[in-house]
Amino acid sequence: MHGTFPSVDDVQTELGGTAALFVKSSGAFVLVATSVKRADGSRSGSPIQDPQGPAMAAIAKGYAYSGEADIQGRTYTTRYEPIRTLKKDVIGIFYVAYPKR
């Protein structure tokens, strides 16, 4: 999925939000695809999720997380869902966010 943007861009096109995929690597969650773009059109986003943040605290316990986040100076309502193996191990995160009006 690294660098594969159609899946996250489709969320933005169809639903008006932003989306991102993170994979677990050496205990951290690393960004592999995002629809969030900078003003110049390049892809944006934090390459590694903050392990001390509330979203990662929930994911570490196997739970989804919903809450507000600042993304490029704008407040968004976010949802982080763990991606699991058949054995229920968390191997990634699917994130969606919608700007607050």
N, CA, C and O atoms as a DFTB+ gen file, in Angstrom:
404 C
 N C O
     1  1       0.806      -1.202       0.000
     2  2       0.000       0.000       0.000
     3  2       0.849       1.266       0.000
     4  3       0.328       2.357      -0.230
     5  1       2.153       1.136       0.255
     6  2       2.997       2.317       0.346
     7  2       2.935       3.125      -0.955
     8  3       3.250       2.621      -2.032
     9  1       2.525       4.382      -0.828
    10  2       2.457       5.252      -1.989
    11  2       1.279       4.983      -2.898
    12  3       1.216       5.542      -3.993
    13  1       0.345       4.149      -2.483
    14  2      -0.838       3.843      -3.270
    15  2      -1.955       4.776      -2.815
    16  3      -2.539       4.580      -1.749
    17  1      -2.246       5.779      -3.616
    18  2      -3.152       6.829      -3.184
    19  2      -4.618       6.696      -3.610
    20  3      -5.461       7.350      -2.997
    21  1      -4.978       5.892      -4.618
    22  2      -6.391       5.856      -5.004
    23  2      -7.344       5.496      -3.863
    24  3      -8.439       6.055      -3.791
    25  1      -6.965       4.590      -2.983
    26  2      -7.874       4.191      -1.909
    27  2      -8.173       5.351      -0.969
    28  3      -9.322       5.524      -0.564
    29  1      -7.181       6.142      -0.615
    30  2      -7.407       7.272       0.285
    31  2      -8.004       8.462      -0.467
    32  3      -8.806       9.205       0.100
    33  1      -7.630       8.653      -1.724
    34  2      -8.209       9.743      -2.513
    35  2      -9.690       9.513      -2.782
    36  3     -10.463      10.470      -2.848
    37  1     -10.093       8.255      -2.937
    38  2     -11.510       7.952      -3.163
    39  2     -12.372       8.382      -1.986
    40  3     -13.502       8.830      -2.180
    41  1     -11.858       8.254      -0.773
    42  2     -12.608       8.700       0.406
    43  2     -12.859      10.195       0.304
    44  3     -13.972      10.661       0.548
    45  1     -11.833      10.941      -0.053
    46  2     -11.979      12.385      -0.172
    47  2     -12.956      12.743      -1.289
    48  3     -13.798      13.624      -1.114
    49  1     -12.854      12.076      -2.422
    50  2     -13.735      12.354      -3.549
    51  2     -15.186      12.002      -3.230
    52  3     -16.090      12.791      -3.504
    53  1     -15.411      10.830      -2.657
    54  2     -16.767      10.342      -2.398
    55  2     -17.430      10.978      -1.184
    56  3     -18.631      11.245      -1.203
    57  1     -16.651      11.226      -0.122
    58  2     -17.253      11.633       1.141
    59  2     -16.819      13.011       1.629
    60  3     -17.382      13.524       2.596
    61  1     -15.834      13.616       0.981
    62  2     -15.427      14.964       1.339
    63  2     -14.456      15.073       2.495
    64  3     -14.092      16.182       2.888
    65  1     -14.031      13.960       3.046
    66  2     -13.077      13.992       4.153
    67  2     -11.679      13.694       3.665
    68  3     -11.410      13.692       2.464
    69  1     -10.799      13.445       4.604
    70  2      -9.457      12.989       4.265
    71  2      -9.275      11.591       4.829
    72  3     -10.009      11.174       5.725
    73  1      -8.304      10.876       4.308
    74  2      -8.054       9.519       4.769
    75  2      -6.562       9.232       4.736
    76  3      -5.805       9.869       4.004
    77  1      -6.158       8.268       5.539
    78  2      -4.754       7.854       5.554
    79  2      -4.659       6.404       6.016
    80  3      -5.522       5.907       6.739
    81  1      -3.604       5.747       5.587
    82  2      -3.291       4.386       6.014
    83  2      -1.922       4.390       6.673
    84  3      -0.971       4.978       6.160
    85  1      -1.839       3.725       7.816
    86  2      -0.589       3.561       8.549
    87  2      -0.338       2.069       8.716
    88  3      -1.281       1.301       8.909
    89  1       0.915       1.652       8.644
    90  2       1.271       0.264       8.915
    91  2       2.189       0.217      10.124
    92  3       2.966       1.141      10.365
    93  1       2.090      -0.863      10.878
    94  2       2.935      -1.033      12.052
    95  2       4.298      -1.530      11.603
    96  3       4.413      -2.509      10.866
    97  1       5.336      -0.826      12.069
    98  2       6.704      -1.181      11.720
    99  2       7.583      -0.925      12.937
   100  3       7.716       0.211      13.390
   101  1       8.172      -1.975      13.454
   102  2       9.037      -1.875      14.635
   103  2       8.348      -1.176      15.800
   104  3       8.969      -0.392      16.518
   105  1       7.071      -1.459      15.983
   106  2       6.330      -0.916      17.112
   107  2       5.708       0.449      16.888
   108  3       4.915       0.902      17.714
   109  1       6.049       1.125      15.782
   110  2       5.474       2.437      15.474
   111  2       4.515       2.309      14.293
   112  3       4.576       1.341      13.535
   113  1       3.641       3.283      14.149
   114  2       2.735       3.311      13.006
   115  2       3.234       4.347      12.014
   116  3       3.309       5.536      12.322
   117  1       3.579       3.877      10.807
   118  2       4.207       4.701       9.789
   119  2       3.203       4.973       8.670
   120  3       2.532       4.061       8.188
   121  1       3.109       6.243       8.263
   122  2       2.212       6.647       7.185
   123  2       2.666       6.040       5.867
   124  3       3.833       6.152       5.494
   125  1       1.725       5.387       5.152
   126  2       2.065       4.840       3.838
   127  2       1.241       5.465       2.720
   128  3       1.647       5.424       1.559
   129  1       0.088       6.045       3.052
   130  2      -0.737       6.714       2.037
   131  2      -1.654       7.716       2.726
   132  3      -2.228       7.423       3.774
   133  1      -1.788       8.902       2.131
   134  2      -2.678       9.925       2.672
   135  2      -3.289      10.757       1.557
   136  3      -2.683      10.947       0.502
   137  1      -4.490      11.248       1.801
   138  2      -5.113      12.177       0.863
   139  2      -4.901      13.620       1.302
   140  3      -5.284      14.543       0.584
   141  1      -4.299      13.828       2.467
   142  2      -4.035      15.180       2.973
   143  2      -2.929      15.806       2.116
   144  3      -1.864      15.220       1.923
   145  1      -3.208      17.007       1.611
   146  2      -2.228      17.684       0.756
   147  2      -1.887      19.063       1.306
   148  3      -2.709      19.724       1.941
   149  1      -0.664      19.471       1.046
   150  2      -0.200      20.812       1.391
   151  2      -0.744      21.805       0.356
   152  3      -1.327      21.405      -0.652
   153  1      -0.549      23.078       0.611
   154  2      -1.014      24.115      -0.315
   155  2      -0.409      23.952      -1.710
   156  3      -1.039      24.313      -2.704
   157  1       0.812      23.407      -1.790
   158  2       1.462      23.231      -3.093
   159  2       1.028      21.953      -3.814
   160  3       1.504      21.665      -4.912
   161  1       0.118      21.184      -3.192
   162  2      -0.396      19.963      -3.814
   163  2       0.357      18.695      -3.449
   164  3      -0.085      17.595      -3.782
   165  1       1.496      18.833      -2.764
   166  2       2.238      17.640      -2.355
   167  2       1.529      16.958      -1.182
   168  3       0.776      17.596      -0.446
   169  1       1.773      15.685      -1.020
   170  2       1.160      14.920       0.070
   171  2       1.718      15.377       1.409
   172  3       2.903      15.687       1.530
   173  1       0.862      15.413       2.392
   174  2       1.237      15.891       3.710
   175  2       1.089      14.775       4.719
   176  3       0.815      13.627       4.369
   177  1       1.274      15.129       5.967
   178  2       1.023      14.188       7.037
   179  2       2.267      13.845       7.816
   180  3       3.389      13.927       7.315
   181  1       2.044      13.463       9.038
   182  2       3.127      13.038       9.910
   183  2       3.535      11.624       9.513
   184  3       2.680      10.740       9.459
   185  1       4.811      11.384       9.234
   186  2       5.207      10.045       8.799
   187  2       5.024       8.972       9.871
   188  3       4.805       7.804       9.550
   189  1       5.115       9.369      11.152
   190  2       4.929       8.413      12.242
   191  2       3.961       9.030      13.243
   192  3       4.123      10.184      13.639
   193  1       2.961       8.268      13.650
   194  2       1.998       8.757      14.629
   195  2       2.640       8.892      15.997
   196  3       3.454       8.055      16.389
   197  1       2.278       9.941      16.727
   198  2       2.798      10.194      18.069
   199  2       2.349       9.079      19.008
   200  3       1.153       8.940      19.266
   201  1       3.284       8.284      19.523
   202  2       2.893       7.169      20.395
   203  2       2.278       7.622      21.719
   204  3       1.635       6.824      22.401
   205  1       2.465       8.885      22.091
   206  2       1.911       9.408      23.340
   207  2       0.537      10.047      23.146
   208  3      -0.112      10.420      24.124
   209  1       0.088      10.178      21.903
   210  2      -1.195      10.825      21.631
   211  2      -2.375       9.936      22.005
   212  3      -2.222       8.723      22.153
   213  1      -3.560      10.544      22.157
   214  2      -4.738       9.782      22.572
   215  2      -5.177       8.723      21.560
   216  3      -5.681       7.669      21.947
   217  1      -4.990       8.995      20.281
   218  2      -5.368       8.002      19.268
   219  2      -4.522       6.744      19.405
   220  3      -5.039       5.628      19.348
   221  1      -3.215       6.933      19.585
   222  2      -2.327       5.771      19.687
   223  2      -2.528       5.034      21.003
   224  3      -2.341       3.819      21.060
   225  1      -2.905       5.742      22.061
   226  2      -3.194       5.072      23.331
   227  2      -4.382       4.122      23.161
   228  3      -4.364       3.006      23.679
   229  1      -5.410       4.563      22.439
   230  2      -6.574       3.705      22.188
   231  2      -6.204       2.532      21.285
   232  3      -6.567       1.391      21.570
   233  1      -5.485       2.807      20.200
   234  2      -5.082       1.749      19.257
   235  2      -4.225       0.708      19.969
   236  3      -4.383      -0.488      19.727
   237  1      -3.320       1.146      20.844
   238  2      -2.448       0.216      21.576
   239  2      -3.256      -0.759      22.420
   240  3      -2.810      -1.878      22.672
   241  1      -4.435      -0.346      22.856
   242  2      -5.322      -1.220      23.633
   243  2      -6.291      -1.991      22.740
   244  3      -7.113      -2.766      23.229
   245  1      -6.188      -1.770      21.414
   246  2      -7.052      -2.482      20.473
   247  2      -8.365      -1.798      20.187
   248  3      -9.260      -2.398      19.592
   249  1      -8.498      -0.543      20.604
   250  2      -9.744       0.197      20.413
   251  2      -9.612       1.220      19.286
   252  3      -8.510       1.656      18.954
   253  1     -10.739       1.593      18.710
   254  2     -10.795       2.711      17.777
   255  2     -10.764       4.001      18.584
   256  3     -10.974       3.990      19.797
   257  1     -10.502       5.100      17.909
   258  2     -10.458       6.397      18.576
   259  2     -11.181       7.427      17.715
   260  3     -10.996       7.469      16.499
   261  1     -11.998       8.251      18.348
   262  2     -12.633       9.392      17.695
   263  2     -12.314      10.637      18.502
   264  3     -12.336      10.601      19.732
   265  1     -12.021      11.723      17.834
   266  2     -11.737      12.971      18.529
   267  2     -11.302      14.043      17.556
   268  3     -11.244      13.818      16.348
   269  1     -10.998      15.207      18.091
   270  2     -10.565      16.326      17.264
   271  2      -9.047      16.334      17.113
   272  3      -8.311      15.882      17.989
   273  1      -8.605      16.862      15.977
   274  2      -7.172      17.003      15.717
   275  2      -6.942      18.240      14.869
   276  3      -7.780      18.614      14.048
   277  1      -5.798      18.866      15.079
   278  2      -5.390      19.995      14.246
   279  2      -4.596      19.443      13.074
   280  3      -3.578      18.777      13.263
   281  1      -5.064      19.720      11.864
   282  2      -4.382      19.280      10.652
   283  2      -4.148      20.516       9.803
   284  3      -5.087      21.106       9.270
   285  1      -2.898      20.897       9.685
   286  2      -2.494      22.076       8.919
   287  2      -3.266      23.322       9.347
   288  3      -3.718      24.101       8.508
   289  1      -3.411      23.503      10.662
   290  2      -4.038      24.702      11.193
   291  2      -5.554      24.727      11.161
   292  3      -6.164      25.769      11.400
   293  1      -6.165      23.592      10.868
   294  2      -7.620      23.510      10.797
   295  2      -8.087      22.367      11.693
   296  3      -7.425      21.332      11.768
   297  1      -9.226      22.544      12.377
   298  2      -9.732      21.515      13.274
   299  2     -10.568      20.496      12.499
   300  3     -11.455      20.851      11.723
   301  1     -10.260      19.226      12.733
   302  2     -10.962      18.112      12.088
   303  2     -11.531      17.182      13.147
   304  3     -10.978      17.051      14.239
   305  1     -12.636      16.543      12.815
   306  2     -13.160      15.433      13.594
   307  2     -12.564      14.175      12.973
   308  3     -12.699      13.950      11.770
   309  1     -11.905      13.355      13.791
   310  2     -11.173      12.204      13.267
   311  2     -11.708      10.880      13.795
   312  3     -12.394      10.822      14.816
   313  1     -11.374       9.828      13.071
   314  2     -11.653       8.453      13.502
   315  2     -10.468       7.599      13.073
   316  3     -10.079       7.596      11.906
   317  1      -9.906       6.881      14.025
   318  2      -8.802       5.948      13.776
   319  2      -9.320       4.553      14.071
   320  3      -9.792       4.289      15.177
   321  1      -9.237       3.658      13.098
   322  2      -9.685       2.271      13.256
   323  2      -8.491       1.338      13.101
   324  3      -7.730       1.454      12.140
   325  1      -8.324       0.414      14.046
   326  2      -7.221      -0.540      13.888
   327  2      -7.484      -1.500      12.728
   328  3      -8.623      -1.906      12.495
   329  1      -6.436      -1.853      12.012
   330  2      -6.484      -2.892      10.979
   331  2      -5.871      -4.124      11.616
   332  3      -4.760      -4.065      12.143
   333  1      -6.591      -5.248      11.572
   334  2      -6.171      -6.454      12.299
   335  2      -5.940      -7.653      11.385
   336  3      -6.480      -7.748      10.283
   337  1      -5.120      -8.555      11.888
   338  2      -4.960      -9.855      11.232
   339  2      -6.135     -10.739      11.664
   340  3      -6.947     -10.340      12.499
   341  1      -6.215     -11.920      11.096
   342  2      -7.249     -12.866      11.516
   343  2      -7.089     -13.267      12.980
   344  3      -8.057     -13.662      13.629
   345  1      -5.874     -13.164      13.493
   346  2      -5.616     -13.477      14.904
   347  2      -5.872     -12.271      15.816
   348  3      -5.615     -12.331      17.018
   349  1      -6.381     -11.175      15.235
   350  2      -6.737      -9.945      15.973
   351  2      -5.546      -9.066      16.340
   352  3      -5.707      -8.112      17.101
   353  1      -4.353      -9.361      15.819
   354  2      -3.205      -8.495      16.054
   355  2      -3.369      -7.216      15.231
   356  3      -3.761      -7.277      14.066
   357  1      -3.073      -6.059      15.831
   358  2      -3.167      -4.785      15.121
   359  2      -1.911      -4.609      14.275
   360  3      -0.793      -4.603      14.790
   361  1      -2.119      -4.466      12.961
   362  2      -0.994      -4.323      12.031
   363  2      -1.014      -2.981      11.291
   364  3      -0.092      -2.668      10.537
   365  1      -2.056      -2.205      11.509
   366  2      -2.149      -0.922      10.823
   367  2      -3.313      -0.106      11.351
   368  3      -4.028      -0.523      12.263
   369  1      -3.485       1.049      10.768
   370  2      -4.563       1.956      11.155
   371  2      -5.158       2.571       9.890
   372  3      -4.433       2.953       8.972
   373  1      -6.482       2.660       9.857
   374  2      -7.181       3.418       8.827
   375  2      -7.740       4.651       9.513
   376  3      -8.421       4.542      10.533
   377  1      -7.458       5.819       8.961
   378  2      -7.870       7.080       9.555
   379  2      -8.750       7.836       8.567
   380  3      -8.460       7.852       7.371
   381  1      -9.812       8.456       9.046
   382  2     -10.616       9.391       8.266
   383  2     -10.832      10.637       9.110
   384  3     -10.870      10.572      10.339
   385  1     -10.974      11.773       8.435
   386  2     -11.203      13.025       9.145
   387  2     -12.061      13.944       8.299
   388  3     -11.997      13.930       7.070
   389  1     -12.865      14.743       8.984
   390  2     -13.723      15.709       8.322
   391  2     -13.529      17.064       8.977
   392  3     -13.515      17.154      10.204
   393  1     -13.376      18.136       8.175
   394  2     -13.177      19.452       8.766
   395  2     -14.415      19.897       9.531
   396  3     -15.548      19.685       9.096
   397  1     -14.170      20.520      10.683
   398  2     -15.269      21.096      11.451
   399  2     -15.619      22.428      10.811
   400  3     -14.745      23.157      10.342
   401  1     -16.852      22.720      10.799
   402  2     -17.311      23.970      10.170
   403  2     -17.478      25.060      11.183
   404  3     -17.856      26.177      10.831
